Amino acid sequence: MLDHAEITQFREQGFLIVRNLAPEELCSRMRDVIADSMDPPLAPVEFETDVQYPGSPTDRLSPGGDTPRRLLHAYTRDAIFRQWATSASVVDRVRLLLGAQDIALSQNHHNCVMTKHPGFSSATLWHQDIRYWLFDQPNLVSVWLALGDENDRNGGVWLIPGSHREHLERGRFDGALFFRQDIPGNQATIETAVPAELACGDTLFFHSRTLHAANRNRSGAIKISVVFTYRDINNHPLAGTRSAAFPDIPCPVA
Ligand SMILES: O=C(O)CCC(=O)C(=O)O
């Protein structure tokens, strides 16, 4: 499933790539469902204009204003996403990475199809996913499945190895909790970033405190990824927060 070296790598670096984890047939069925959900985009959808990141169209009426960034609630969109999200390939690995016997999938965080379009996509600045999430402990694992090639040119993700273990003072982040690029200490950290270059079926497991970022899509094709987040069943979301908005899904024990 995962060997000692892979688990150690995840603990030290805050991420791990497992090549070719999802079979081509499953990826192809996901791509078909997603293609049927794109024109028109089936709700719930997050548009590029909703995030207002660098490169986002200013409003829904401006050119590219109707570009989707994420098809939300992937888990309830189609059985193929549920099959992947609860598969032993994913769940047993997350269990090892979290060091937890029982885990649950969050319906509130990620749980989406990322669609990064050429032309109107935006860049995501450096951040830790946990910044807006509220759990007893900041230890969650997200699972990012590439449904095609991902690299810097089409807006693939970059990560900072070991950042999930750093104590990062509040002043190193801006008001929106992005890791500031205007202070030398942070620049030195950012220089250690590595790209997660992925091919279809490759799967990136990353910790909720790992700093990551991504550029705009400068290729000619849409980049599509499917992302789910998991927690130890005993690591509860704080009641009344967005992290507890919808109940989490307990994952099957092998
Ligand atoms: O694809 C991107 O722009 C990065 C997305 C991301 O980092 C996130 O959703 O946490």
The ligand as a Gaussian input file, in Angstrom:
#p B3LYP/6-31G(d) Opt

LIG

0 1
 O       -5.281000      25.069000      -8.765000
 C       -4.963000      26.024000      -8.074000
 O       -4.907000      27.164000      -8.494000
 C       -4.624000      25.774000      -6.628000
 C       -5.809000      25.359000      -5.821000
 C       -5.476000      25.305000      -4.380000
 O       -4.379000      25.491000      -3.963000
 C       -6.500000      25.035000      -3.415000
 O       -7.680000      24.932000      -3.770000
 O       -6.167000      24.902000      -2.220000

